[in-house]
Amino acid sequence: MSWQDMTAFDRAHVWHPYASMTDPPPVLPVAGARGVYLELADGRRLIDGMSSWWCAIHGYRHPVLDAAVREQLESMAHVMFGGLTHEPAVALARRLLALTPQPLERVFFADSGSVAVEVAVKMAIQYWRGRGRPRRHRLLTVRHGYHGDTLAAMSVCDPQTGMHHLFRDVVPRQLFAPAPRTPFGGTWDPRDIAPVAALLERHADELAAVILEPVVQGAGGMRFYHPQYLRRLRALCDAHDVLLIFDEIATGFGRTGRLFAMEHAEVTPDVLCLGKALTGGYLTLAAVLTTAEVAAGVSAAGSGCLMHGPTFMANPLACRVACASIDLLLGRDWAGEVRRIERGLRRGLAPCRALRAVRDVRVLGAIGVVELHEPVDLRAITPRFVARGVWLRPFGPLVYTMPPYVIGEAELARLCGAIVEVLEETA
Ligand SMILES: *Cc1c(COP(=O)(O)O)cnc(C)c1O
């Protein structure tokens, strides 16, 4: 099949993320990927500024990760996890517990980030049933969050920017505090915590948990907020006996300059969700970590067990490549690499500040964001980036990049240069 025929069939029959099926936007056929480059079917190569949505931290076709998958294929691609276990799952659980704070000591493997959030929410609800407080089943979160596309996850996404307002009447009604306002690196304003403190005070007896993304809010607005917010929130949750869930699906594994974003605040949640970069972008896998206390409460609920068990739970290929990805990350100076990218992004994106269309430019770790006053026209802007040899996928008024950690200086400069030029041209 020629790639022209392939894209025609794709256009007629295959759904893409957040895309119309009656007037689908164009998609580019990718024939391969290597290092930081996507290789298009027509031979053009694009620097991937998105790491395939935060995942491909080591770039594509990394020899160590390729070898890990091949090696695992020699023993088994998959077996059910009910009543069975295997070395890749245990090895990965060991690594995750070693990397995260001590109170987190029970691991649930889920098959995607959204499912991890569902599992975290179910853990919180079942925990309160186990403790004889079934009225505690609601969630509190902050605006501008993003937690995935399944129903419980949607219920805690930002009700406006969350793209899910269509479902307002269908999903459970949760409580929303304003998003944290003190920016990362700014001077902490103690008033920032007051609204969430008031909601906790008023609703504690119906709350199962508070859920939010620590320090960096991703797809709900690409906002970076002050870690002190998390320290205050932890104290409030303790005072009101409410569980705290951190969604580190986007921020985990070094992206913000710390291995986990919660380390900026030195705060430990009761439940932690990991995903995206967990497998280095090779396979879908997520993990939910929790404390012995929460696990005991969950198991004390009527069912005696957590009511969740996906078919592909702890898939051995995914667990094996996740182990290899973590070892690869820890075996190199990842913090130095992320700092180098942070410097490159600050330098490279700085000229955007002079543009009238630009509201803000912000960088944290290996994340660079240019926020515009007006939403971007994706159909118009994408070909301009592609013409300059870069792959970016803005949403709303946000042009942002989180490149693979292996990106070189020249490529990083090209990526930033393309953003500056395209915004000069279009804005
Ligand atoms: C991407 C993301 C999710 C959802 O993960 P999927 O694997 O896409 O289901 C949840 N939370 C955050 C913070 C994310 O960035």
The ligand as an ORCA input file, in Angstrom:
! r2SCAN-3c Opt
* xyz 0 1
  C      -1.478     11.996     30.160
  C      -1.935     12.172     31.548
  C      -2.911     11.320     32.104
  C      -3.594     10.235     31.296
  O      -2.718      9.265     30.857
  P      -3.103      8.322     29.608
  O      -2.000      7.331     29.548
  O      -3.172      9.236     28.423
  O      -4.435      7.718     29.909
  C      -3.267     11.524     33.419
  N      -2.693     12.505     34.150
  C      -1.752     13.332     33.658
  C      -1.141     14.375     34.538
  C      -1.349     13.202     32.336
  O      -0.434     14.050     31.830
*
